């Protein structure tokens, strides 16, 4: 995931309930800002769920502005490097 | 997932090993055709892995042409309707 200055507008998807992330993203959109949902590995499916629930139920004017896929290199505890896929879903309020 | 005529150029991601799907997609790209990787639910993460491995290791000229997210309604065995997220990743050979 790229470092950027708008970290406040990023929502990182982890293992919490889906609605937590939907609400976090909703608050960003309500401030008329573009929100970026980020996830890697198995959380990618979860990120797509969050984005779709947000767009279909809570922010019906919202649009997908950009969807980026990439690969990140992570170092395991035992020093091994592994490749992990990641997704960034940018959603604009209108 | 949208029905379309180019079904031969779709790769549906399921539970087989990642490389099976990478190779299937690779063959489509080698025929100079645009390939569409499709998945729903938890297979979405797997689809992103397939697309990234394909692009980074086997088809370095390939580009993401379009990435679409959507929601499909599926009917369970007991007649319940459930919403499932889906992804379509279009990859062009150049």
N, CA and C atoms of all chains as a GROMACS GRO file, in nm:
protein
  564
    1UNK      N    1   0.084  -0.121   0.000
    1UNK     CA    2   0.000   0.000   0.000
    1UNK      C    3   0.087   0.126   0.000
    2UNK      N    4   0.051   0.221  -0.080
    2UNK     CA    5   0.132   0.341  -0.091
    2UNK      C    6   0.113   0.431   0.032
    3UNK      N    7   0.221   0.490   0.075
    3UNK     CA    8   0.209   0.591   0.181
    3UNK      C    9   0.152   0.718   0.120
    4UNK      N   10   0.061   0.780   0.186
    4UNK     CA   11   0.016   0.909   0.136
    4UNK      C   12  -0.022   0.997   0.253
    5UNK      N   13  -0.045   1.123   0.221
    5UNK     CA   14  -0.068   1.220   0.328
    5UNK      C   15  -0.210   1.214   0.383
    6UNK      N   16  -0.302   1.160   0.302
    6UNK     CA   17  -0.441   1.160   0.346
    6UNK      C   18  -0.473   1.038   0.431
    7UNK      N   19  -0.386   1.004   0.523
    7UNK     CA   20  -0.407   0.883   0.602
    7UNK      C   21  -0.540   0.881   0.677
    8UNK      N   22  -0.590   1.001   0.708
    8UNK     CA   23  -0.718   1.008   0.778
    8UNK      C   24  -0.831   0.952   0.695
    9UNK      N   25  -0.814   0.951   0.564
    9UNK     CA   26  -0.923   0.906   0.478
    9UNK      C   27  -0.907   0.761   0.434
   10UNK      N   28  -0.811   0.692   0.495
   10UNK     CA   29  -0.793   0.550   0.466
   10UNK      C   30  -0.866   0.465   0.570
   11UNK      N   31  -0.925   0.356   0.523
   11UNK     CA   32  -0.985   0.258   0.615
   11UNK      C   33  -0.914   0.126   0.589
   12UNK      N   34  -0.840   0.078   0.689
   12UNK     CA   35  -0.768  -0.049   0.675
   12UNK      C   36  -0.855  -0.163   0.725
   13UNK      N   37  -0.878  -0.261   0.640
   13UNK     CA   38  -0.968  -0.370   0.675
   13UNK      C   39  -0.892  -0.480   0.750
   14UNK      N   40  -0.943  -0.515   0.868
   14UNK     CA   41  -0.885  -0.622   0.948
   14UNK      C   42  -0.992  -0.722   0.985
   15UNK      N   43  -0.991  -0.767   1.111
   15UNK     CA   44  -1.082  -0.874   1.151
   15UNK      C   45  -1.203  -0.828   1.230
   16UNK      N   46  -1.223  -0.697   1.238
   16UNK     CA   47  -1.341  -0.650   1.312
   16UNK      C   48  -1.469  -0.670   1.228
   17UNK      N   49  -1.586  -0.652   1.290
   17UNK     CA   50  -1.711  -0.673   1.213
   17UNK      C   51  -1.721  -0.576   1.095
   18UNK      N   52  -1.778  -0.625   0.988
   18UNK     CA   53  -1.792  -0.547   0.864
   18UNK      C   54  -1.849  -0.408   0.888
   19UNK      N   55  -1.954  -0.400   0.972
   19UNK     CA   56  -2.022  -0.271   0.989
   19UNK      C   57  -1.932  -0.165   1.052
   20UNK      N   58  -1.834  -0.204   1.131
   20UNK     CA   59  -1.739  -0.106   1.185
   20UNK      C   60  -1.670  -0.030   1.072
   21UNK      N   61  -1.626  -0.106   0.974
   21UNK     CA   62  -1.553  -0.045   0.862
   21UNK      C   63  -1.646   0.035   0.773
   22UNK      N   64  -1.769  -0.016   0.754
   22UNK     CA   65  -1.866   0.056   0.671
   22UNK      C   66  -1.892   0.193   0.734
   23UNK      N   67  -1.909   0.195   0.867
   23UNK     CA   68  -1.938   0.322   0.935
   23UNK      C   69  -1.819   0.417   0.931
   24UNK      N   70  -1.699   0.363   0.947
   24UNK     CA   71  -1.578   0.447   0.940
   24UNK      C   72  -1.568   0.514   0.802
   25UNK      N   73  -1.594   0.436   0.699
   25UNK     CA   74  -1.588   0.490   0.562
   25UNK      C   75  -1.699   0.592   0.539
   26UNK      N   76  -1.816   0.560   0.594
   26UNK     CA   77  -1.933   0.648   0.579
   26UNK      C   78  -1.904   0.787   0.637
   27UNK      N   79  -1.835   0.791   0.750
   27UNK     CA   80  -1.805   0.920   0.814
   27UNK      C   81  -1.712   1.004   0.727
   28UNK      N   82  -1.619   0.939   0.660
   28UNK     CA   83  -1.528   1.011   0.570
   28UNK      C   84  -1.607   1.070   0.452
   29UNK      N   85  -1.694   0.986   0.393
   29UNK     CA   86  -1.774   1.033   0.279
   29UNK      C   87  -1.866   1.148   0.320
   30UNK      N   88  -1.920   1.141   0.443
   30UNK     CA   89  -2.009   1.246   0.491
   30UNK      C   90  -1.938   1.380   0.506
   31UNK      N   91  -1.806   1.377   0.522
   31UNK     CA   92  -1.728   1.501   0.524
   31UNK      C   93  -1.690   1.544   0.383
   32UNK      N   94  -1.753   1.481   0.285
   32UNK     CA   95  -1.732   1.516   0.144
   32UNK      C   96  -1.589   1.486   0.098
   33UNK      N   97  -1.529   1.386   0.161
   33UNK     CA   98  -1.394   1.348   0.120
   33UNK      C   99  -1.395   1.212   0.052
   34UNK      N  100  -1.295   1.188  -0.031
   34UNK     CA  101  -1.278   1.059  -0.095
   34UNK      C  102  -1.217   0.962   0.005
   35UNK      N  103  -1.277   0.846   0.014
   35UNK     CA  104  -1.234   0.747   0.113
   35UNK      C  105  -1.159   0.635   0.041
   36UNK      N  106  -1.056   0.581   0.105
   36UNK     CA  107  -0.979   0.472   0.044
   36UNK      C  108  -0.980   0.349   0.136
   37UNK      N  109  -1.041   0.243   0.088
   37UNK     CA  110  -1.049   0.118   0.165
   37UNK      C  111  -0.932   0.030   0.124
   38UNK      N  112  -0.849  -0.009   0.221
   38UNK     CA  113  -0.728  -0.085   0.190
   38UNK      C  114  -0.727  -0.220   0.263
   39UNK      N  115  -0.679  -0.321   0.195
   39UNK     CA  116  -0.671  -0.453   0.258
   39UNK      C  117  -0.564  -0.536   0.190
   40UNK      N  118  -0.513  -0.636   0.261
   40UNK     CA  119  -0.425  -0.730   0.194
   40UNK      C  120  -0.457  -0.874   0.234
   41UNK      N  121  -0.408  -0.965   0.151
   41UNK     CA  122  -0.429  -1.108   0.177
   41UNK      C  123  -0.576  -1.144   0.180
   42UNK      N  124  -0.613  -1.225   0.277
   42UNK     CA  125  -0.751  -1.273   0.283
   42UNK      C  126  -0.852  -1.165   0.314
   43UNK      N  127  -0.806  -1.053   0.368
   43UNK     CA  128  -0.898  -0.944   0.401
   43UNK      C  129  -0.951  -0.873   0.276
   44UNK      N  130  -0.895  -0.907   0.158
   44UNK     CA  131  -0.938  -0.843   0.035
   44UNK      C  132  -1.087  -0.868   0.009
   45UNK      N  133  -1.132  -0.992   0.029
   45UNK     CA  134  -1.274  -1.022   0.010
   45UNK      C  135  -1.359  -0.938   0.105
   46UNK      N  136  -1.312  -0.922   0.226
   46UNK     CA  137  -1.382  -0.843   0.326
   46UNK      C  138  -1.391  -0.696   0.283
   47UNK      N  139  -1.283  -0.645   0.224
   47UNK     CA  140  -1.281  -0.507   0.177
   47UNK      C  141  -1.387  -0.485   0.068
   48UNK      N  142  -1.401  -0.583  -0.021
   48UNK     CA  143  -1.501  -0.571  -0.127
   48UNK      C  144  -1.641  -0.572  -0.067
   49UNK      N  145  -1.664  -0.657   0.035
   49UNK     CA  146  -1.793  -0.657   0.104
   49UNK      C  147  -1.822  -0.519   0.164
   50UNK      N  148  -1.722  -0.462   0.232
   50UNK     CA  149  -1.739  -0.331   0.295
   50UNK      C  150  -1.777  -0.227   0.189
   51UNK      N  151  -1.704  -0.225   0.078
   51UNK     CA  152  -1.727  -0.126  -0.027
   51UNK      C  153  -1.867  -0.143  -0.088
   52UNK      N  154  -1.908  -0.268  -0.111
   52UNK     CA  155  -2.037  -0.292  -0.175
   52UNK      C  156  -2.154  -0.258  -0.081
   53UNK      N  157  -2.141  -0.292   0.048
   53UNK     CA  158  -2.247  -0.258   0.143
   53UNK      C  159  -2.258  -0.107   0.154
   54UNK      N  160  -2.144  -0.040   0.163
   54UNK     CA  161  -2.141   0.105   0.171
   54UNK      C  162  -2.213   0.168   0.052
   55UNK      N  163  -2.177   0.122  -0.067
   55UNK     CA  164  -2.229   0.183  -0.189
   55UNK      C  165  -2.377   0.148  -0.211
   56UNK      N  166  -2.416   0.026  -0.177
   56UNK     CA  167  -2.554  -0.015  -0.207
   56UNK      C  168  -2.654   0.026  -0.100
   57UNK      N  169  -2.609   0.042   0.024
   57UNK     CA  170  -2.706   0.065   0.131
   57UNK      C  171  -2.693   0.200   0.199
   58UNK      N  172  -2.571   0.254   0.211
   58UNK     CA  173  -2.553   0.372   0.296
   58UNK      C  174  -2.514   0.497   0.220
   59UNK      N  175  -2.448   0.483   0.110
   59UNK     CA  176  -2.401   0.600   0.035
   59UNK      C  177  -2.432   0.576  -0.112
   60UNK      N  178  -2.561   0.588  -0.144
   60UNK     CA  179  -2.603   0.546  -0.278
   60UNK      C  180  -2.552   0.638  -0.389
   61UNK      N  181  -2.507   0.759  -0.352
   61UNK     CA  182  -2.450   0.849  -0.454
   61UNK      C  183  -2.302   0.820  -0.477
   62UNK      N  184  -2.241   0.743  -0.387
   62UNK     CA  185  -2.097   0.721  -0.394
   62UNK      C  186  -2.059   0.644  -0.521
   63UNK      N  187  -1.939   0.672  -0.568
   63UNK     CA  188  -1.890   0.606  -0.690
   63UNK      C  189  -1.751   0.548  -0.665
   64UNK      N  190  -1.723   0.436  -0.734
   64UNK     CA  191  -1.585   0.386  -0.732
   64UNK      C  192  -1.501   0.477  -0.819
   65UNK      N  193  -1.401   0.540  -0.759
   65UNK     CA  194  -1.318   0.634  -0.834
   65UNK      C  195  -1.200   0.557  -0.896
   66UNK      N  196  -1.145   0.467  -0.819
   66UNK     CA  197  -1.032   0.389  -0.868
   66UNK      C  198  -1.020   0.261  -0.785
   67UNK      N  199  -0.983   0.152  -0.850
   67UNK     CA  200  -0.956   0.028  -0.778
   67UNK      C  201  -0.818  -0.019  -0.822
   68UNK      N  202  -0.727  -0.027  -0.727
   68UNK     CA  203  -0.589  -0.066  -0.760
   68UNK      C  204  -0.552  -0.197  -0.693
   69UNK      N  205  -0.485  -0.284  -0.768
   69UNK     CA  206  -0.433  -0.408  -0.711
   69UNK      C  207  -0.281  -0.398  -0.710
   70UNK      N  208  -0.218  -0.453  -0.609
   70UNK     CA  209  -0.072  -0.455  -0.608
   70UNK      C  210  -0.021  -0.571  -0.523
   71UNK      N  211   0.109  -0.586  -0.519
   71UNK     CA  212   0.172  -0.692  -0.440
   71UNK      C  213   0.271  -0.628  -0.344
   72UNK      N  214   0.264  -0.667  -0.218
   72UNK     CA  215   0.358  -0.616  -0.119
   72UNK      C  216   0.447  -0.728  -0.070
   73UNK      N  217   0.570  -0.693  -0.037
   73UNK     CA  218   0.661  -0.793   0.018
   73UNK      C  219   0.667  -0.777   0.168
   74UNK      N  220   0.629  -0.882   0.238
   74UNK     CA  221   0.632  -0.880   0.383
   74UNK      C  222   0.739  -0.976   0.434
   75UNK      N  223   0.804  -0.938   0.542
   75UNK     CA  224   0.903  -1.026   0.604
   75UNK      C  225   0.839  -1.098   0.722
   76UNK      N  226   0.841  -1.230   0.719
   76UNK     CA  227   0.786  -1.310   0.829
   76UNK      C  228   0.873  -1.299   0.953
   77UNK      N  229   0.826  -1.356   1.061
   77UNK     CA  230   0.904  -1.358   1.185
   77UNK      C  231   1.037  -1.432   1.168
   78UNK      N  232   1.038  -1.533   1.084
   78UNK     CA  233   1.162  -1.610   1.065
   78UNK      C  234   1.248  -1.554   0.951
   79UNK      N  235   1.220  -1.431   0.909
   79UNK     CA  236   1.306  -1.363   0.814
   79UNK      C  237   1.275  -1.392   0.668
   80UNK      N  238   1.180  -1.481   0.642
   80UNK     CA  239   1.142  -1.513   0.505
   80UNK      C  240   1.060  -1.399   0.444
   81UNK      N  241   1.083  -1.373   0.316
   81UNK     CA  242   1.005  -1.271   0.247
   81UNK      C  243   0.890  -1.339   0.174
   82UNK      N  244   0.768  -1.289   0.193
   82UNK     CA  245   0.658  -1.346   0.118
   82UNK      C  246   0.579  -1.236   0.048
   83UNK      N  247   0.525  -1.270  -0.067
   83UNK     CA  248   0.445  -1.175  -0.144
   83UNK      C  249   0.300  -1.183  -0.102
   84UNK      N  250   0.239  -1.068  -0.079
   84UNK     CA  251   0.099  -1.063  -0.040
   84UNK      C  252   0.027  -0.965  -0.132
   85UNK      N  253  -0.085  -1.008  -0.188
   85UNK     CA  254  -0.163  -0.918  -0.273
   85UNK      C  255  -0.235  -0.815  -0.188
   86UNK      N  256  -0.258  -0.698  -0.248
   86UNK     CA  257  -0.335  -0.597  -0.175
   86UNK      C  258  -0.428  -0.523  -0.270
   87UNK      N  259  -0.530  -0.463  -0.211
   87UNK     CA  260  -0.628  -0.387  -0.290
   87UNK      C  261  -0.648  -0.251  -0.227
   88UNK      N  262  -0.670  -0.150  -0.310
   88UNK     CA  263  -0.708  -0.016  -0.262
   88UNK      C  264  -0.831   0.025  -0.341
   89UNK      N  265  -0.939   0.047  -0.270
   89UNK     CA  266  -1.064   0.085  -0.335
   89UNK      C  267  -1.094   0.231  -0.299
   90UNK      N  268  -1.084   0.320  -0.396
   90UNK     CA  269  -1.113   0.462  -0.372
   90UNK      C  270  -1.259   0.490  -0.403
   91UNK      N  271  -1.328   0.550  -0.307
   91UNK     CA  272  -1.469   0.579  -0.324
   91UNK      C  273  -1.490   0.729  -0.306
   92UNK      N  274  -1.551   0.792  -0.406
   92UNK     CA  275  -1.578   0.935  -0.395
   92UNK      C  276  -1.725   0.954  -0.354
   93UNK      N  277  -1.755   1.063  -0.281
   93UNK     CA  278  -1.889   1.081  -0.227
   93UNK      C  279  -1.996   1.094  -0.336
   94UNK      N  280  -1.960   1.150  -0.452
   94UNK     CA  281  -2.061   1.169  -0.557
   94UNK      C  282  -2.009   1.125  -0.693
   95UNK      N  283  -2.232  -1.160  -1.175
   95UNK     CA  284  -2.143  -1.146  -1.290
   95UNK      C  285  -2.224  -1.134  -1.418
   96UNK      N  286  -2.184  -1.044  -1.503
   96UNK     CA  287  -2.261  -1.018  -1.622
   96UNK      C  288  -2.242  -1.131  -1.723
   97UNK      N  289  -2.350  -1.166  -1.791
   97UNK     CA  290  -2.339  -1.262  -1.899
   97UNK      C  291  -2.277  -1.191  -2.018
   98UNK      N  292  -2.186  -1.253  -2.084
   98UNK     CA  293  -2.138  -1.192  -2.206
   98UNK      C  294  -2.100  -1.301  -2.305
   99UNK      N  295  -2.072  -1.257  -2.428
   99UNK     CA  296  -2.050  -1.355  -2.533
   99UNK      C  297  -1.910  -1.413  -2.529
  100UNK      N  298  -1.818  -1.340  -2.467
  100UNK     CA  299  -1.679  -1.384  -2.468
  100UNK      C  300  -1.651  -1.481  -2.355
  101UNK      N  301  -1.741  -1.576  -2.332
  101UNK     CA  302  -1.724  -1.666  -2.217
  101UNK      C  303  -1.593  -1.742  -2.220
  102UNK      N  304  -1.540  -1.764  -2.342
  102UNK     CA  305  -1.414  -1.836  -2.354
  102UNK      C  306  -1.300  -1.760  -2.287
  103UNK      N  307  -1.316  -1.631  -2.275
  103UNK     CA  308  -1.207  -1.551  -2.222
  103UNK      C  309  -1.223  -1.520  -2.074
  104UNK      N  310  -1.321  -1.585  -2.010
  104UNK     CA  311  -1.339  -1.569  -1.866
  104UNK      C  312  -1.268  -1.682  -1.791
  105UNK      N  313  -1.211  -1.648  -1.677
  105UNK     CA  314  -1.153  -1.749  -1.588
  105UNK      C  315  -1.225  -1.735  -1.454
  106UNK      N  316  -1.301  -1.838  -1.416
  106UNK     CA  317  -1.374  -1.835  -1.290
  106UNK      C  318  -1.288  -1.895  -1.179
  107UNK      N  319  -1.265  -1.820  -1.074
  107UNK     CA  320  -1.178  -1.865  -0.967
  107UNK      C  321  -1.256  -1.948  -0.866
  108UNK      N  322  -1.205  -2.069  -0.839
  108UNK     CA  323  -1.266  -2.157  -0.740
  108UNK      C  324  -1.162  -2.205  -0.642
  109UNK      N  325  -1.164  -2.333  -0.611
  109UNK     CA  326  -1.075  -2.385  -0.506
  109UNK      C  327  -0.954  -2.462  -0.558
  110UNK      N  328  -0.934  -2.459  -0.689
  110UNK     CA  329  -0.816  -2.529  -0.742
  110UNK      C  330  -0.688  -2.450  -0.712
  111UNK      N  331  -0.572  -2.511  -0.735
  111UNK     CA  332  -0.447  -2.438  -0.706
  111UNK      C  333  -0.434  -2.312  -0.792
  112UNK      N  334  -0.375  -2.209  -0.732
  112UNK     CA  335  -0.359  -2.079  -0.798
  112UNK      C  336  -0.301  -2.091  -0.938
  113UNK      N  337  -0.197  -2.174  -0.952
  113UNK     CA  338  -0.127  -2.179  -1.081
  113UNK      C  339  -0.216  -2.231  -1.194
  114UNK      N  340  -0.316  -2.315  -1.163
  114UNK     CA  341  -0.409  -2.359  -1.267
  114UNK      C  342  -0.477  -2.239  -1.333
  115UNK      N  343  -0.521  -2.146  -1.249
  115UNK     CA  344  -0.592  -2.028  -1.301
  115UNK      C  345  -0.496  -1.933  -1.372
  116UNK      N  346  -0.374  -1.920  -1.316
  116UNK     CA  347  -0.275  -1.833  -1.380
  116UNK      C  348  -0.248  -1.884  -1.522
  117UNK      N  349  -0.232  -2.016  -1.536
  117UNK     CA  350  -0.202  -2.073  -1.667
  117UNK      C  351  -0.320  -2.059  -1.764
  118UNK      N  352  -0.441  -2.077  -1.713
  118UNK     CA  353  -0.561  -2.062  -1.797
  118UNK      C  354  -0.569  -1.918  -1.850
  119UNK      N  355  -0.542  -1.822  -1.764
  119UNK     CA  356  -0.546  -1.682  -1.804
  119UNK      C  357  -0.433  -1.651  -1.903
  120UNK      N  358  -0.318  -1.709  -1.876
  120UNK     CA  359  -0.200  -1.688  -1.961
  120UNK      C  360  -0.228  -1.732  -2.105
  121UNK      N  361  -0.298  -1.844  -2.118
  121UNK     CA  362  -0.328  -1.896  -2.252
  121UNK      C  363  -0.418  -1.800  -2.329
  122UNK      N  364  -0.510  -1.737  -2.259
  122UNK     CA  365  -0.599  -1.641  -2.325
  122UNK      C  366  -0.519  -1.520  -2.372
  123UNK      N  367  -0.432  -1.470  -2.283
  123UNK     CA  368  -0.351  -1.353  -2.318
  123UNK      C  369  -0.257  -1.384  -2.435
  124UNK      N  370  -0.205  -1.508  -2.438
  124UNK     CA  371  -0.115  -1.547  -2.547
  124UNK      C  372  -0.184  -1.548  -2.682
  125UNK      N  373  -0.318  -1.563  -2.682
  125UNK     CA  374  -0.394  -1.554  -2.807
  125UNK      C  375  -0.429  -1.409  -2.838
  126UNK      N  376  -0.364  -1.318  -2.767
  126UNK     CA  377  -0.383  -1.174  -2.788
  126UNK      C  378  -0.526  -1.129  -2.757
  127UNK      N  379  -0.589  -1.198  -2.662
  127UNK     CA  380  -0.726  -1.161  -2.623
  127UNK      C  381  -0.725  -1.106  -2.481
  128UNK      N  382  -0.825  -1.023  -2.452
  128UNK     CA  383  -0.841  -0.971  -2.316
  128UNK      C  384  -0.905  -1.079  -2.230
  129UNK      N  385  -0.848  -1.101  -2.113
  129UNK     CA  386  -0.892  -1.207  -2.025
  129UNK      C  387  -0.969  -1.145  -1.907
  130UNK      N  388  -1.074  -1.212  -1.862
  130UNK     CA  389  -1.149  -1.159  -1.749
  130UNK      C  390  -1.151  -1.262  -1.635
  131UNK      N  391  -1.091  -1.226  -1.523
  131UNK     CA  392  -1.085  -1.314  -1.407
  131UNK      C  393  -1.204  -1.281  -1.316
  132UNK      N  394  -1.287  -1.379  -1.287
  132UNK     CA  395  -1.409  -1.354  -1.210
  132UNK      C  396  -1.412  -1.439  -1.083
  133UNK      N  397  -1.462  -1.380  -0.976
  133UNK     CA  398  -1.472  -1.455  -0.851
  133UNK      C  399  -1.579  -1.392  -0.764
  134UNK      N  400  -1.630  -1.472  -0.670
  134UNK     CA  401  -1.720  -1.414  -0.571
  134UNK      C  402  -1.690  -1.467  -0.432
  135UNK      N  403  -1.739  -1.391  -0.333
  135UNK     CA  404  -1.720  -1.431  -0.193
  135UNK      C  405  -1.573  -1.438  -0.157
  136UNK      N  406  -1.538  -1.542  -0.084
  136UNK     CA  407  -1.400  -1.555  -0.036
  136UNK      C  408  -1.299  -1.578  -0.145
  137UNK      N  409  -1.346  -1.621  -0.262
  137UNK     CA  410  -1.252  -1.645  -0.373
  137UNK      C  411  -1.197  -1.514  -0.429
  138UNK      N  412  -1.253  -1.401  -0.387
  138UNK     CA  413  -1.207  -1.271  -0.439
  138UNK      C  414  -1.058  -1.250  -0.409
  139UNK      N  415  -1.015  -1.282  -0.288
  139UNK     CA  416  -0.873  -1.268  -0.253
  139UNK      C  417  -0.787  -1.355  -0.345
  140UNK      N  418  -0.837  -1.473  -0.372
  140UNK     CA  419  -0.766  -1.568  -0.458
  140UNK      C  420  -0.755  -1.511  -0.601
  141UNK      N  421  -0.862  -1.446  -0.648
  141UNK     CA  422  -0.861  -1.385  -0.782
  141UNK      C  423  -0.755  -1.277  -0.793
  142UNK      N  424  -0.739  -1.198  -0.686
  142UNK     CA  425  -0.638  -1.091  -0.687
  142UNK      C  426  -0.499  -1.153  -0.689
  143UNK      N  427  -0.479  -1.263  -0.615
  143UNK     CA  428  -0.350  -1.334  -0.619
  143UNK      C  429  -0.320  -1.381  -0.762
  144UNK      N  430  -0.420  -1.442  -0.826
  144UNK     CA  431  -0.401  -1.492  -0.962
  144UNK      C  432  -0.362  -1.378  -1.056
  145UNK      N  433  -0.434  -1.267  -1.048
  145UNK     CA  434  -0.408  -1.153  -1.137
  145UNK      C  435  -0.268  -1.096  -1.113
  146UNK      N  436  -0.229  -1.085  -0.987
  146UNK     CA  437  -0.099  -1.026  -0.955
  146UNK      C  438   0.017  -1.117  -0.996
  147UNK      N  439   0.003  -1.248  -0.974
  147UNK     CA  440   0.108  -1.342  -1.015
  147UNK      C  441   0.122  -1.340  -1.167
  148UNK      N  442   0.006  -1.340  -1.235
  148UNK     CA  443   0.005  -1.335  -1.381
  148UNK      C  444   0.080  -1.212  -1.431
  149UNK      N  445   0.045  -1.096  -1.376
  149UNK     CA  446   0.099  -0.969  -1.424
  149UNK      C  447   0.247  -0.953  -1.386
  150UNK      N  448   0.284  -0.999  -1.267
  150UNK     CA  449   0.421  -0.975  -1.221
  150UNK      C  450   0.521  -1.080  -1.270
  151UNK      N  451   0.474  -1.202  -1.296
  151UNK     CA  452   0.570  -1.308  -1.330
  151UNK      C  453   0.559  -1.364  -1.471
  152UNK      N  454   0.437  -1.369  -1.526
  152UNK     CA  455   0.420  -1.441  -1.652
  152UNK      C  456   0.383  -1.354  -1.771
  153UNK      N  457   0.319  -1.244  -1.747
  153UNK     CA  458   0.275  -1.158  -1.858
  153UNK      C  459   0.306  -1.015  -1.820
  154UNK      N  460   0.435  -0.983  -1.827
  154UNK     CA  461   0.479  -0.854  -1.774
  154UNK      C  462   0.430  -0.734  -1.856
  155UNK      N  463   0.386  -0.761  -1.980
  155UNK     CA  464   0.331  -0.651  -2.060
  155UNK      C  465   0.183  -0.628  -2.031
  156UNK      N  466   0.120  -0.723  -1.965
  156UNK     CA  467  -0.024  -0.715  -1.943
  156UNK      C  468  -0.061  -0.596  -1.855
  157UNK      N  469  -0.181  -0.543  -1.881
  157UNK     CA  470  -0.229  -0.427  -1.805
  157UNK      C  471  -0.368  -0.456  -1.750
  158UNK      N  472  -0.399  -0.398  -1.633
  158UNK     CA  473  -0.537  -0.404  -1.585
  158UNK      C  474  -0.618  -0.307  -1.669
  159UNK      N  475  -0.718  -0.360  -1.738
  159UNK     CA  476  -0.800  -0.275  -1.825
  159UNK      C  477  -0.916  -0.219  -1.745
  160UNK      N  478  -0.974  -0.304  -1.663
  160UNK     CA  479  -1.088  -0.259  -1.581
  160UNK      C  480  -1.102  -0.355  -1.463
  161UNK      N  481  -1.141  -0.300  -1.348
  161UNK     CA  482  -1.170  -0.383  -1.231
  161UNK      C  483  -1.308  -0.342  -1.182
  162UNK      N  484  -1.400  -0.436  -1.184
  162UNK     CA  485  -1.537  -0.405  -1.144
  162UNK      C  486  -1.576  -0.484  -1.018
  163UNK      N  487  -1.643  -0.416  -0.927
  163UNK     CA  488  -1.698  -0.484  -0.809
  163UNK      C  489  -1.849  -0.482  -0.822
  164UNK      N  490  -1.915  -0.586  -0.775
  164UNK     CA  491  -2.061  -0.585  -0.775
  164UNK      C  492  -2.115  -0.680  -0.669
  165UNK      N  493  -2.245  -0.681  -0.655
  165UNK     CA  494  -2.310  -0.769  -0.558
  165UNK      C  495  -2.408  -0.858  -0.632
  166UNK      N  496  -2.404  -0.987  -0.602
  166UNK     CA  497  -2.498  -1.080  -0.665
  166UNK      C  498  -2.589  -1.138  -0.558
  167UNK      N  499  -2.712  -1.166  -0.597
  167UNK     CA  500  -2.805  -1.229  -0.505
  167UNK      C  501  -2.810  -1.378  -0.535
  168UNK      N  502  -2.776  -1.457  -0.435
  168UNK     CA  503  -2.780  -1.602  -0.451
  168UNK      C  504  -2.889  -1.660  -0.362
  169UNK      N  505  -2.956  -1.764  -0.410
  169UNK     CA  506  -3.057  -1.831  -0.328
  169UNK      C  507  -2.996  -1.957  -0.267
  170UNK      N  508  -2.998  -1.965  -0.133
  170UNK     CA  509  -2.946  -2.082  -0.063
  170UNK      C  510  -3.035  -2.204  -0.085
  171UNK      N  511  -2.988  -2.319  -0.037
  171UNK     CA  512  -3.068  -2.441  -0.046
  171UNK      C  513  -3.202  -2.428   0.026
  172UNK      N  514  -3.203  -2.351   0.136
  172UNK     CA  515  -3.327  -2.337   0.212
  172UNK      C  516  -3.411  -2.218   0.164
  173UNK      N  517  -3.382  -2.168   0.047
  173UNK     CA  518  -3.466  -2.064  -0.012
  173UNK      C  519  -3.434  -1.922   0.030
  174UNK      N  520  -3.338  -1.907   0.120
  174UNK     CA  521  -3.299  -1.772   0.164
  174UNK      C  522  -3.216  -1.703   0.057
  175UNK      N  523  -3.238  -1.573   0.041
  175UNK     CA  524  -3.157  -1.497  -0.054
  175UNK      C  525  -3.042  -1.431   0.022
  176UNK      N  526  -2.921  -1.448  -0.028
  176UNK     CA  527  -2.810  -1.380   0.037
  176UNK      C  528  -2.729  -1.301  -0.066
  177UNK      N  529  -2.673  -1.190  -0.021
  177UNK     CA  530  -2.593  -1.105  -0.107
  177UNK      C  531  -2.448  -1.151  -0.102
  178UNK      N  532  -2.388  -1.164  -0.217
  178UNK     CA  533  -2.247  -1.204  -0.225
  178UNK      C  534  -2.173  -1.104  -0.313
  179UNK      N  535  -2.060  -1.054  -0.264
  179UNK     CA  536  -1.979  -0.962  -0.343
  179UNK      C  537  -1.907  -1.038  -0.454
  180UNK      N  538  -1.882  -0.968  -0.564
  180UNK     CA  539  -1.804  -1.032  -0.670
  180UNK      C  540  -1.709  -0.932  -0.734
  181UNK      N  541  -1.608  -0.987  -0.799
  181UNK     CA  542  -1.508  -0.903  -0.866
  181UNK      C  543  -1.488  -0.954  -1.007
  182UNK      N  544  -1.463  -0.863  -1.099
  182UNK     CA  545  -1.425  -0.898  -1.236
  182UNK      C  546  -1.300  -0.817  -1.269
  183UNK      N  547  -1.193  -0.886  -1.299
  183UNK     CA  548  -1.065  -0.820  -1.330
  183UNK      C  549  -1.034  -0.843  -1.477
  184UNK      N  550  -1.042  -0.737  -1.554
  184UNK     CA  551  -1.012  -0.749  -1.698
  184UNK      C  552  -0.866  -0.717  -1.721
  185UNK      N  553  -0.798  -0.807  -1.789
  185UNK     CA  554  -0.655  -0.789  -1.816
  185UNK      C  555  -0.631  -0.795  -1.967
  186UNK      N  556  -0.569  -0.690  -2.019
  186UNK     CA  557  -0.540  -0.688  -2.163
  186UNK      C  558  -0.394  -0.729  -2.183
  187UNK      N  559  -0.365  -0.792  -2.299
  187UNK     CA  560  -0.231  -0.846  -2.320
  187UNK      C  561  -0.122  -0.739  -2.322
  188UNK      N  562  -0.156  -0.616  -2.366
  188UNK     CA  563  -0.053  -0.511  -2.374
  188UNK      C  564  -0.101  -0.381  -2.314
   0.00000   0.00000   0.00000
